[in-house]
Amino acid sequence: MVDFIRVVLIFFIMSSSLIAQNISVSASVDTSEYQVGDYIKYQLELRYSKSLKVNLPSIKDSIKVLDFIEALKPERKEVNDDIIEKYTFIFSKYDSAEVTIPSYKIYYSTNNDTIKKYLAVNPLTIVIKTLQVNPQEEIRDIKEPIKLPPNWLLIIAIVLLSFGLLVGLYYFYRYYKKKKEGKIIEEPEVKIPPHEIALEKLDKLAEKKLWQQGLIKQYHSEITEIVRGYFEERFNFRALEMTSSEILAVLSYLEEAKIITDTTYNFLSNADLVKFAKFEPMPQVNEEMMNQAYHLVNETIPKPVIVETIDVQETENV
């Protein structure tokens, strides 16, 4: 019985030793000497079996002798049945001193074991030095400011912009001065005669060939609007807002419009038939409407005023 217990104990010890050998940790820094304020790269390499659960402690809380800066992204890879993890932490120190990064514990356990074991991380000693100043070294003068090469493109742009601004101010001053003195003569607005506007609109309407494409109602609507608009501008009454009978009544009272009353009656009657009675005119009617529109405009173009001049010759009595 005693031998059996001895064998079990030996097996347990060997198993524990085997597990302990399946995990290792190594801490390191990139160098052993630093200047005050330098970044200290603290690396931790952990290698353990896949059958183990490892709990890494807070490195920031474990290492209080240095000032924590940041933790870089860890690296992890698998080699056979082992897992290798590499952690990198950045620290700094702002006082000169010899610093020992302390040891701390990393706990682990097997998947089927609730008992936690730990592994101690090796401590590290580093030296933080201040910047060495040589008192014998000659004090140097302050360096002159760095002279940047001129940006010629920017300089040219500024010069041109300034020149343009000065020219603009000069002409503005001249304009203001002349206006103040009353020397600026504003050109009168050139008004196009109503008959020229109407004839141009009729030409464009004829080129569109609306009724030839079956757009009869649109054709009659546009040609009627052109003629009504001409009457409004030529004879100075609101022809666009009046009915056909009202337009005829006004034209009959105007001496210079009496010549077109009959043509106007025929023109507006055909237009009203198409608009209100859904009349489908023959092609000859559509052509006649255009001829009538030209006739209404051409017959009422103002006649030029002829001014007669009389030459008076003076004779001298001899």
C-alpha positions, 0 to 999 in steps of 0.5 A, spaced: 500 500 500 505 504 501 509 503 495 502 504 491 502 511 494 509 512 493 508 511 485 502 516 485 506 521 488 511 520 484 507 520 478 503 527 480 510 530 481 512 528 474 506 531 471 506 537 475 513 538 472 511 537 465 506 542 465 511 547 468 515 546 463 510 547 458 510 555 459 515 560 459 516 568 459 521 572 457 521 580 458 526 585 455 528 592 453 531 595 446 537 597 450 539 598 457 541 606 457 536 611 455 536 619 455 531 622 460 524 622 456 526 617 451 521 612 449 522 605 452 520 599 449 518 593 453 517 587 450 514 580 453 514 574 450 510 568 452 510 561 450 505 556 452 501 549 451 495 550 447 492 546 453 493 552 458 489 558 460 494 564 461 491 570 464 496 576 463 496 582 468 495 589 467 502 591 465 500 598 466 499 597 473 504 592 474 510 597 472 509 603 476 516 605 476 516 608 469 511 612 465 506 608 461 505 611 454 501 606 450 500 598 448 502 596 441 498 591 438 500 584 440 503 578 435 500 571 436 502 565 432 502 557 433 508 553 432 506 545 433 502 545 439 505 551 442 502 558 442 507 564 442 505 571 444 509 577 443 507 584 447 510 590 446 509 596 451 512 603 450 514 607 457 518 613 458 522 616 464 523 623 466 528 623 471 535 620 471 535 614 475 537 607 475 531 603 475 529 596 476 523 594 472 520 589 477 518 582 477 510 580 477 506 574 476 503 571 470 497 566 472 495 560 468 491 553 469 490 547 465 483 546 461 481 541 466 484 544 473 481 549 477 488 550 481 491 556 478 499 556 478 503 562 476 510 564 473 514 570 475 517 575 469 524 576 470 526 583 472 530 588 468 535 594 470 535 600 466 539 607 467 536 613 465 541 619 464 540 626 463 543 630 457 550 631 458 552 638 457 560 640 456 561 646 460 568 647 456 564 647 450 564 654 447 557 657 447 554 658 440 550 663 437 543 663 435 542 660 428 539 665 424 532 664 421 532 659 415 531 663 409 526 660 404 526 660 397 521 665 394 515 663 391 515 666 384 508 664 382 505 667 388 509 673 388 507 674 380 500 673 382 500 678 388 503 683 383 498 682 378 492 682 383 495 689 386 496 692 379 489 690 377 486 693 383 489 699 382 487 700 375 480 698 377 480 704 383 483 709 378 477 708 373 472 708 378 475 714 381 474 717 373 467 715 373 465 718 379 469 724 378 465 725 371 459 723 374 459 728 379 461 734 374 455 731 370 460 729 364 457 722 363 452 722 358 448 716 359 446 712 352 439 712 351 436 705 351 435 703 344 427 700 343 426 695 338 420 697 334 414 693 335 413 691 328 420 688 327 419 684 333 412 681 331 415 680 324 421 676 327 416 672 331 412 670 325 418 668 321 420 663 327 413 661 327 413 659 320 420 655 321 417 651 326 411 648 321 407 646 327 400 645 323 404 641 318 406 636 324 398 636 326 399 641 332 394 646 329 391 648 336 398 650 338 399 654 331 393 658 332 394 660 339 401 662 338 400 666 332 394 669 335 398 671 341 403 674 336 398 679 333 395 681 339 402 683 342 403 687 336 396 691 337 398 692 344 405 695 343 403 698 336 396 702 339 398 702 346 391 698 349 391 691 352 389 687 347 392 681 350 387 681 355 381 683 351 376 679 347 376 679 339 370 684 339 373 688 344 379 689 340 375 690 333 371 696 337 378 699 339 381 698 332 375 701 329 376 708 333 383 708 331 384 712 324 391 709 322 388 702 324 381 702 320 385 699 314 386 692 317 379 692 321 376 687 316 382 683 316 383 683 323 375 680 323 377 674 319 383 673 323 380 673 330 374 669 327 378 663 325 382 663 331 376 663 336 373 657 332 379 653 333 380 655 340 372 655 342 369 650 337 374 645 336 374 647 329 379 643 324 381 648 319 383 646 312 391 647 310 389 653 306 386 656 312 392 655 316 396 658 310 391 664 310 392 666 317 400 667 316 399 671 310 393 675 314 398 676 320 404 679 316 399 683 312 396 686 319 403 688 321 406 691 314 400 695 313 400 698 320 408 700 320 409 707 322 410 712 316 417 715 316 416 723 318 419 727 312 422 734 314 422 739 309 428 744 309 428 750 306 435 753 304 435 761 305 440 765 301 442 771 303 444 776 298 448 782 299 447 789 295 452 792 292 
